[in-house]
Amino acid sequence: MSYLSKKRFTMRQVVGLLTIVFLGIAAITYAVSFSDFTSGSTISSSEMNTKLNALKDAINKKDTSCQGNSANDVMVKVGPLCVDKYEASVWSSADGTGTAYGVLAGQTAYPGGFPANGNWTTPLYAVSRVNEFPSTGVTWFQAQQACALSGKRLLTNAEWQMAAAGTPDNTNCNVSGVTVADTGTYASCVSNYQVNDMVGNVWEWVADWMQGNTNPWAPSAGTTNATYGSDWVYGTNPATSQGGGLNLSAAIIRGGSWSGGANAGVFALDASRAPSVSDSYFGFRCVR
């Protein structure tokens, strides 16, 4: 027979029992209501069990507001945003199945229908999938379009900074490895919002561009300072090396890569890259 069977409970006992159950889950907004109780009232075992079952259902209820395009596409809540939990891999299907594209072992080279300038005729899709190589060797234009085709977009620089908050700086992340790691390999390299690999593994394109000769983060090109610790900040004369000295606008990459060592981190920023440039160190993630 149930522990609660045929037993009558006072209001004080009910509140005491449910207070214990509620510890640690105070944020559940649809918790059991006590408004129908008054001082000295009692509740039957069946009523009590009904309310406890309602509480259990509330605890087990999942927030689907940040559900990706499939079970393979994992996103997490970051303030009002839904951010890719993992660095993006590029696929032939939006559900993260079919052919995986990139420049790493086991990936297929990007097709001619998905060119460096982003003017695609073959749609490819960005998927936040665990246990996969992130897709590198992408230009800013390709990253932007892969996000857009998936119903997402690149994070702004400010959004990226918010999502990275709390990520261990240079510890527990792939910053001194021998190559890019599968997403999720460094399980402790996670932000306060449960976003993985914001530090190291691959540099990540963000939406923002910078005009030439601008560097709001640091006093000079290729520098570190006390404000940002050992994180590398590079931004003066953006895109000079790719623009033939024309001082063209440059897109921004964030976070550092697997080879960044102490210079990788949540404040690491490189604004010296033309958006048309790709590299095996460069990847991205998306937001919705």
Secondary structure as UniProt FT lines:
FT   TURN            3..6
FT   STRAND          9..10
FT   HELIX           11..22
FT   TURN            23..24
FT   TURN            26..27
FT   TURN            29..30
FT   TURN            35..36
FT   TURN            39..40
FT   STRAND          42..43
FT   HELIX           45..60
FT   TURN            65..66
FT   TURN            71..72
FT   STRAND          75..78
FT   TURN            79..80
FT   STRAND          81..84
FT   STRAND          89..91
FT   TURN            94..95
FT   STRAND          100..101
FT   TURN            105..106
FT   TURN            112..113
FT   TURN            116..117
FT   STRAND          125..127
FT   TURN            130..131
FT   HELIX           140..149
FT   TURN            150..151
FT   STRAND          153..154
FT   HELIX           157..164
FT   TURN            165..166
FT   TURN            183..184
FT   TURN            187..188
FT   TURN            192..193
FT   STRAND          203..210
FT   TURN            212..213
FT   STRAND          223..225
FT   HELIX           226..228
FT   STRAND          229..234
FT   TURN            238..239
FT   HELIX           240..243
FT   TURN            244..245
FT   STRAND          250..254
FT   TURN            258..259
FT   HELIX           261..263
FT   TURN            266..267
FT   STRAND          269..273
FT   TURN            275..276
FT   TURN            280..281
FT   STRAND          282..284
FT   STRAND          286..287
//
